[in-house]
Amino acid sequence: MSSFIVKMLKHYLQWRWLIVAAVVGSALNIINQYDALFGTAEIHYPKLLLTFAVPYLVASVSAWYSVKQ
């Protein structure tokens, strides 16, 4: 498992994964927490972090598998 993590961290597409996570995560946060971001509701921080983490993981794992094959 540790070799998988090392390969993920050294992979040259890592910055693309961050960009995908930032764009997709921002869009999803605006959709999911619109009232909290622009209204009076409270922001749910765990949901906010997961909304950025999931696109990052999906983009990084799919890119790693496509390069691996």
Secondary structure, 3 states (H helix, E strand, C coil): CHHHHHHHHHCCCHHHHHHHHHHHHHHHHHHHCHHHHHCCCCCCHHHHHHHHHHHHHHHHHHHHHHHHC
